[in-house]
């Protein structure tokens, strides 16, 4: 019985102080959720045949990366390394579909000109970013 009285006392005294924090947290969670929904809609609306994967990636990536940033910038070297690796992989993959580009880290053989479609370039960039 004493623990129940103590619990009621704690809730009655601390509750009003905690409630604004909880509602602010709910607002932040709602904003994050809406941001994720927006990113998912952009990804779902991407068309392999007419879109440009790199542009779509560049629009969505800052929102995703911002979530993982440390306020003290301790994660910055990791993020810079990650984005550099993704860009190198993407460029190397797409260079096979361009007449003069040569890969930076790999020497991928050129694909026949009949395969130089926007769809194949987008797929190459997506696979490079996923598996590199």
C-alpha positions in Angstrom: 0.0 0.0 0.0 2.9 2.4 0.8 4.4 1.9 -2.7 1.1 2.8 -4.4 0.9 6.0 -2.4 4.5 6.8 -3.3 3.8 6.1 -7.0 0.7 8.5 -6.9 2.8 11.1 -5.2 5.6 10.8 -7.7 3.3 11.0 -10.7 1.4 14.0 -9.2 4.6 16.0 -8.5 6.8 14.9 -11.5 4.1 14.5 -14.1 3.6 18.2 -14.8 7.4 18.7 -15.3 7.8 15.7 -17.6 4.7 16.3 -19.8 6.1 19.2 -21.8 9.2 17.1 -22.5 7.1 14.2 -23.6 5.0 16.4 -25.9 8.2 18.0 -27.4 9.5 14.5 -28.0 6.3 13.5 -29.7 6.6 16.5 -32.0 10.2 15.6 -32.9 9.1 12.0 -33.5 6.2 13.1 -35.7 8.6 15.4 -37.8 11.1 12.5 -38.2 8.3 10.2 -39.3 7.0 12.7 -41.8 10.5 13.1 -43.2 10.9 9.4 -43.6 7.6 9.2 -45.3 8.7 11.9 -47.7 12.0 10.0 -48.5 10.1 6.8 -49.0 7.7 8.5 -51.5 10.7 9.9 -53.4 12.3 6.5 -53.6 9.0 4.8 -54.7 8.4 7.4 -57.4 11.9 6.9 -58.9 11.7 5.7 -62.5 14.7 3.7 -63.7 14.0 4.5 -67.4 13.7 8.3 -67.1 15.2 9.3 -63.8 18.8 9.9 -62.7 19.8 7.8 -59.7 22.6 10.1 -58.7 20.3 13.1 -58.5 17.7 11.2 -56.5 20.4 9.9 -54.2 21.8 13.4 -53.7 18.4 14.7 -52.7 17.6 12.0 -50.1 21.1 11.4 -48.7 21.5 14.6 -46.6 18.3 13.9 -44.7 19.5 10.4 -44.0 23.0 11.3 -43.1 21.9 14.2 -40.8 20.2 11.6 -38.5 23.6 9.9 -37.9 25.7 13.0 -37.3 27.2 13.5 -33.9 26.7 17.1 -32.6 30.5 17.2 -31.9 31.3 16.1 -35.5 33.0 13.0 -34.3 31.3 10.9 -37.0 32.3 13.3 -39.9 35.4 11.3 -41.1 33.4 8.1 -41.3 30.6 9.8 -43.2 33.1 11.4 -45.6 34.8 8.1 -46.2 31.4 6.4 -46.8 30.2 9.0 -49.3 33.6 9.0 -51.1 33.4 5.2 -51.4 29.9 5.3 -52.7 30.7 8.0 -55.3 33.8 6.1 -56.5 31.8 2.9 -56.8 29.0 4.7 -58.7 31.3 6.4 -61.1 33.3 3.2 -61.8 30.0 1.3 -62.5 28.6 4.0 -64.8 31.9 4.5 -66.7 31.3 1.2 -68.5 28.4 2.9 -70.2 30.2 6.0 -71.4 32.5 6.3 -74.4 35.4 8.2 -72.8 35.1 7.6 -69.0 37.6 5.3 -67.4 37.0 3.9 -63.9 39.0 5.4 -61.0 39.5 2.4 -58.8 38.6 -0.3 -61.3 39.0 -0.9 -65.0 35.6 -2.1 -66.0 35.3 -3.2 -69.6 33.1 -1.0 -71.9 29.6 -2.3 -72.5 28.3 -2.4 -76.1 26.7 0.9 -77.2 23.3 -0.8 -77.5 23.4 -1.2 -73.7 24.1 2.5 -73.0 20.5 3.1 -71.8 19.6 5.3 -68.8 18.0 2.2 -67.2 21.3 0.2 -67.3 23.3 3.2 -66.0 20.8 3.6 -63.1 20.9 -0.1 -62.3 24.7 -0.1 -62.4 24.9 2.8 -60.0 22.3 1.2 -57.6 24.2 -2.1 -57.6 27.5 -0.4 -57.0 26.2 1.5 -54.0 24.5 -1.5 -52.6 27.4 -4.0 -52.9 30.5 -1.8 -52.6 
